[in-house]
Amino acid sequence: MADQSLTNQDICLATLRDNDRDRYLACLLSPEGKRDALAALYAFNAELARIRDLVHEPLPGEVRMQYWRDLLQGSAHGSTQANPIAAALLSTIEAHRLPSQTLVNMIDARIFDLYDDAMETRVSLEGYAGETASALIQLASLVLAPEDAARTAEAAGHAGVAQAIAGLLLLMPLHRHRGQLYIPLEILSATGLDRDAFLAGEDKPRISAAIEAFAGLGRDHLAKARKLAIPQAVFPAFLPVALAEPVLVSAQRVGAGLFERQLQRSQLRRQVGMLLALMRKKI
């Protein structure tokens, strides 16, 4: 039986601790008065991100996505209070006047995760990242300092693409096992591969070249984000992005070797990395 003394915010933080430890730490490193709202946003994102792990077919995943879409569009079924993350999310939207449509767009973008369709172009990838990782940074910025958030839209855009690509690189062994492919086909084509050849995993030199180009795209966006000013008040929204560069650099170095080795640094090193980023105010 669930502990009735736990608040919705406690449950959001517990969800993050179990499913997205880096954003959990980012919450703890944020101003105390903003943590509950950030936890609700990040827990919602974590719920969307793990749907593919919970279902075996796309249709049940679409049903789960539709639940969140109905919630945000005001046609939820049943009591919202029965779902602590849903209740916390609605409270956060109301308290911080967040645009619900941005969250709906995030759901729509995540539909791609349920299927094994290929990502066609760089533009498609950047659009996917923009409506997921970048949007989450921008929403967190609105919670932290709405007056500064508008000035960080471009930085959030580039930072989100870099962060998304780093995350996709970490998940690439799992995605390949499932038959999923997030590297744009135009990158594969430029290296002499197609979808089937990449997933087969036999042409190591060309697969390495494709991975290097994919990670390089992430580094390009990270470099662009770093050239833009990020107001101190909204910097905690960008904290998880500080973990992207080591992944991108490692992926470029090991190439196809990432299917056999772990690119993710230890939890301790990631925590130290985020603390240093917060102190230096540099992602």
Protein Blocks (a to p, Z undefined) as FASTA:
>chain_A
ZZfkbcfklmmmmmmmmmommlmmmmmmpcfklmmmmmmmmmmmmmmmmmmmmpcbfklm
mmmmmmmmmmmnopaghjfklpmklmmmmmmmmmnopafklmmmmmmmmmmmmpccdcfb
lmlmmmmmmmmmmmmmmmmmmmmommlmmmmmmmmmmmmmmmmmmmmmmmmmmmmmnopa
fbdfklmmmnopafklmmnomammlmmmmmmmmmmmmmmmmmmmmmpccdfklmmmmmmm
mmmmmmmmmmmmnmmmlmmpcfbdcfklmmmmmmmmmmnopZZ
